[in-house]
Amino acid sequence: MNALYEVRPEAREFDAYVPGLSIEEIRQKYGLANIIKLASNENPLGVSPIVEKALRDHAPEAFRYPRCGNPELNARLADHFGVPVERVVTGNGSDEIIDLLVRVKARPGQDNVVAFKPCFSMYELCSRMCGVEFRQVPLAEDFSFPFDELIDTCDENTALVFITSPDNPTGYTATSAEILDLAARLPERAILVVDEAYVDFADEPEQRSVLPHLAELENVVMLRTFSKAYGLAGLRLGAGVVPGWLGEMMRACQIPFSVNILAVYAGLAALSDRVFYQETLRVVREGRANLAKGLAALGCEVSPSQANFLMFRLPEGSPEARQAFEGLLARGVIVRPLASYGMPDRMRVSVGTRRENDIFLKTLGEVLHG
Ligand SMILES: *Cc1c(COP(=O)(O)O)cnc(C)c1O
């Protein structure tokens, strides 16, 4: 190979992230006018009207740099979470915070990061790109979390342990008591990262989130995002509550201005719009129950979910998931096949509006029964 093209060996090993298909791609490919996208767990209600107004009002400021470290948003989040502001880290999506955690905490060539399999792809991407060993523990048959095996996989060089609860793509959710017990049993150096991207949608978020317990925990990080319940996926805004000593270091190592000025204003507006937030939770919880019922009626095996999506397996004797996925696409419905998560016989569907859910169920019925 030409010496000019020599790069870090880690960089050579990656395949590009394969996102869900976009509405525009499907529209062109199949010549369809109406497309329903239930593939990326986005907010079924779209953008809050209060956020939209904030974006319009502040658009003229887009030529300015944001305030470095977005202190106003961090203070607002500290208030929202009930924690000291030193413990709040915000980023360009929680993706950036995951990346920061690995870069700040894990020593390349020496440390390891531990997670379940399957898991959110960012944990592996960031670890491997940092030259950090990535270890995975398979989920149990019923998709519950085998915490004993997770602990057995850790050693004195484990820097971070990631869990997602509610889990993506399975929907499985641990209780906060189980997570606290896990945190207490990890090796001394290890930090437990609890990715709560979907915890808003749980029936009893207080029983599920680690937030009420963070004050007593020195080795736990909680991640939240504005991409799901707050409807800001396209603006890229995530937040973490981390131990105080770690927060200072993470903010110091962060690329300046990674949270853009409109994301700051949108985040503040989103936190203030409790009506939109509560309506989102209502629509998702109601839609989740209706979708689960409808999928079961079609003969699908539906995994219980506390998130804004459902994972399911098609009935015995139906077309393969890949084929059913293509059949749905050709009829203008985009869901997420789970082959890339190592589950070729399952699919994930995001909870949409009532109308979207009904169209999805009707279309799946056509695909399955002709
Ligand atoms: C959607 C999702 C996120 C959110 O990521 P952002 O970068 O904040 O958009 C985080 N973790 C998991 C597991 C997710 O599914």
PDBQT file of the ligand as one rigid body, heavy atoms in Angstrom, charges set to zero:
ROOT
HETATM    1  C1  LIG A 401     -31.672   6.874  19.840  1.00  0.00    +0.000 C 
HETATM    2  C2  LIG A 401     -30.667   6.442  20.847  1.00  0.00    +0.000 A 
HETATM    3  C3  LIG A 401     -29.822   7.371  21.442  1.00  0.00    +0.000 A 
HETATM    4  C4  LIG A 401     -29.893   8.823  21.092  1.00  0.00    +0.000 C 
HETATM    5  O1  LIG A 401     -28.753   9.204  20.415  1.00  0.00    +0.000 OA
HETATM    6  P1  LIG A 401     -28.604  10.754  20.012  1.00  0.00    +0.000 P 
HETATM    7  O2  LIG A 401     -27.164  10.820  19.593  1.00  0.00    +0.000 OA
HETATM    8  O3  LIG A 401     -28.871  11.546  21.246  1.00  0.00    +0.000 OA
HETATM    9  O4  LIG A 401     -29.567  11.018  18.919  1.00  0.00    +0.000 OA
HETATM   10  C5  LIG A 401     -28.936   6.938  22.403  1.00  0.00    +0.000 A 
HETATM   11  N1  LIG A 401     -28.873   5.641  22.761  1.00  0.00    +0.000 NA
HETATM   12  C6  LIG A 401     -29.668   4.722  22.198  1.00  0.00    +0.000 A 
HETATM   13  C7  LIG A 401     -29.570   3.308  22.633  1.00  0.00    +0.000 C 
HETATM   14  C8  LIG A 401     -30.576   5.094  21.215  1.00  0.00    +0.000 A 
HETATM   15  O5  LIG A 401     -31.339   4.163  20.636  1.00  0.00    +0.000 OA
ENDROOT
TORSDOF 0
